[in-house]
Amino acid sequence: TMSSKHIAIIGASADRSKFGNIAVRAFARQGWTVYPVNPKETQIEGLPVFKSIAEVPVRPDLISVYLPPPVLLKVLPDIAARGCAG
């Protein structure tokens, strides 16, 4: 089996109707190791949630973002600093 790929989902949501939750489930189903990022949640779909991309313990292969533009602009420097392997 191929080794698991890592994705950080910024704006992950506990609300199953939101894209930030649908993405968590979809990537997990495809065998990715998912790192949900949301400062207000502690657990999403049974996964521990990180308050910021800086707290994610690995350098993800992919970073997916589900945030409104004004919020995204605030976290862009963190995303750039973290980078991703892909």
C-alpha positions as CSV (number, residue, x, y, z in Angstrom):
1,T,0.0,0.0,0.0
2,M,1.2,3.5,-0.7
3,S,2.1,5.6,2.3
4,S,-0.6,8.0,3.5
5,K,-0.5,11.5,2.2
6,H,-1.1,14.4,4.6
7,I,-3.6,17.2,4.1
8,A,-4.2,20.2,6.3
9,I,-7.8,21.5,5.9
10,I,-7.9,25.2,7.0
11,G,-11.5,26.2,7.9
12,A,-12.5,22.6,8.6
13,S,-16.0,22.6,10.1
14,A,-17.9,20.4,12.5
15,D,-21.1,21.3,10.5
16,R,-21.6,18.4,8.1
17,S,-23.4,20.6,5.5
18,K,-20.3,22.8,5.0
19,F,-17.6,22.2,2.5
20,G,-15.0,22.4,5.3
21,N,-16.5,19.2,6.7
22,I,-17.3,17.5,3.5
23,A,-13.6,17.8,2.5
24,V,-12.4,16.3,5.8
25,R,-14.6,13.2,5.2
26,A,-13.8,13.0,1.5
27,F,-10.0,13.1,2.0
28,A,-10.2,10.7,4.9
29,R,-12.2,8.2,2.8
30,Q,-9.5,8.4,0.1
31,G,-6.9,7.3,2.7
32,W,-5.3,10.7,3.4
33,T,-4.2,11.6,6.9
34,V,-6.3,14.7,7.6
35,Y,-5.3,17.6,9.9
36,P,-8.4,19.8,10.4
37,V,-7.5,23.4,11.3
38,N,-10.0,25.6,13.1
39,P,-9.4,27.8,16.1
40,K,-12.9,27.2,17.6
41,E,-13.2,23.4,17.4
42,T,-11.5,20.6,19.3
43,Q,-12.6,17.6,17.3
44,I,-14.1,17.2,13.8
45,E,-15.2,13.8,12.5
46,G,-13.3,12.1,15.3
47,L,-10.1,13.9,14.4
48,P,-8.1,16.3,16.7
49,V,-8.3,19.8,15.5
50,F,-5.4,22.2,15.3
51,K,-5.8,25.9,16.1
52,S,-3.5,27.1,13.3
53,I,-1.5,25.6,10.4
54,A,1.6,26.3,12.6
55,E,0.4,23.6,15.1
56,V,0.1,20.8,12.5
57,P,2.9,18.4,13.4
58,V,3.9,17.5,9.8
59,R,4.6,19.4,6.6
60,P,1.4,18.5,4.7
61,D,1.5,17.3,1.0
62,L,-1.5,19.5,0.4
63,I,-3.2,22.5,2.1
64,S,-6.9,23.0,1.4
65,V,-8.6,26.2,2.5
66,Y,-12.3,26.8,3.2
67,L,-12.4,30.4,4.4
68,P,-14.0,33.6,3.4
69,P,-11.5,35.9,1.7
70,P,-11.0,38.4,4.6
71,V,-10.2,35.6,6.9
72,L,-8.0,33.9,4.4
73,L,-5.9,37.1,3.9
74,K,-5.1,37.0,7.7
75,V,-3.8,33.4,7.6
76,L,-1.9,33.6,4.3
77,P,1.4,34.5,6.0
78,D,1.0,31.4,8.3
79,I,0.2,29.2,5.2
80,A,3.2,30.6,3.4
81,A,5.5,30.1,6.4
82,R,4.4,26.4,6.8
83,G,4.5,25.6,3.1
84,C,3.6,22.2,1.7
85,A,5.5,19.4,0.1
86,G,3.3,19.2,-3.0
